[in-house]
């Protein structure tokens, strides 16, 4: 969803098109837009879309997701729970290998997961319901035990109805012994078990590109139908779109604001506009002045009701976004647009002014309300429209705060130097509304960048995670969402559509439930193969 700043002042694609052959890149490789990962390419350290897009190509998990988000056995031959869903036995296929030729065994999963929890890596919270971890997912992970070379067990703190579905997320990927013995080296030159591998030790050219080739040791169901993938990192979405139009980019998974109303005509028959499991939000950190306690709650509610989502999604996005009614996504089971309290997500200038005045009675407002955003991600237009809506409704100073690139924005969120509200969002890791709630709003969860904490919400999420059925779990999570609608740890803005397009040089382009192209299916058209 977000593009990184490249080191060149000219579009990266133009330079790469001239040097592809000389640099050893197969001219038949599929060229995609991407973004420089925030961290080394380790499953436990990757919690953003730039790195995630790469990891999904080079790693395979116990289960995989089809185009509609259904979980299907992959590296696992079977995953079976005991009678109360607290102990799960995993049996692996015995023919799976990493790209270095070593076998994928039970210990490659258990040791990889224990590395995440023992080192408190970013994805530790995905193990918070495993025995041997605390509420943040940190600990010795005693709940995973090797039975034999190709069998291990998972013991949970409480029953889980959706563990099977979750195990397709990259946080649960295995790691080869080489990476387990030297994670630092493995993060820079990852060795995976997926359909692709890095073309060489120098395949990741930071801030410029990464080049992947088919993994000859891969035997799963997503075998590459092409000769490789080149993921290029751009300094702006406009540069990527220009490359797409010029034929230097094969597939683009998002559109710049200037093209959102016209790209389907420009790429007639070669574009997509379909809902997927993603949401745009606005995070107002709990630690900012004027946004703590009762005053902060009133101001968040006022700001939410001062944003004209209908107008912004129509004028900026040509109705390719849908105003949010909750914190999840309409494409997922358990979504509800009728939650109690969601009127706070509707434009209501009079109520917004009333709430703001109530907050001023507690402590008078001073200063400027800012929304930080990464300049390389195509966010300027909607941020300006949003701050204008807030300014005109509440009569305060409000403006955007551009940050050079997404990686820098994430770093400022993490070290709390951002000093403003900031644009945020979520793309599903696995097909469940639980994934939109637990990692983002549970106290000290991995992606809880606003430092929200509510024990009542936490208790409901724990209860939902151990529900007997998906239906029961979803009902509990809807109760939890109603708490969020009062507290507004983030302000939901709109749901995403996949807005992608591709050139005449490629065929078999399909976008999945996460809004991402199924890369392994893409082929070069016969006339463009070299």
Secondary structure, DSSP 8 states (H G I E B T S, - for coil): ------S-SS-HHHHHHHHTTTTT--TTSEEEEE---SS-S-GGG--SHHHHHHHHHH---SEEE-TT--EEESSEEEEEE-TTSSEEEEEE-SS-B-TTS-B--HHHHHHHHHHHHHTT-TTGGGGTTBTTB-TTS-B--TTEEEEETTEEEEEBSS--SSHHHHTTSGGG----HHHHH-HHHHHHS---SSSEEESSTT-EETTTEEEEEE-TT--SS---SSS-EEEEE-S-HHHHHHHHHHTS-SEESS--GGGTTTHHHHTTTSEEEEEEEEEEEEE--TTSTT-SHHHHHHHHHHHHHT--HHHHHHHTTTT-SEE-SSSS-TTSTT--S--TTGGGGS--HHHHHHHHHHHHHHS---SEEEEEEEGGGT-HHHHHHHHHHHHHHH-SEEEEEEES-HHHHHHHHHHT---SEEEEEEE-SSSSGGGGTHHHHSTT-TT-TT----HHHHHHHHHHHT-SSHHHHHHHHHHHHHHHHHH-SEEEEEEEEEEEEE-TTEE---B-TTS-B-GGG-EE-GGG--
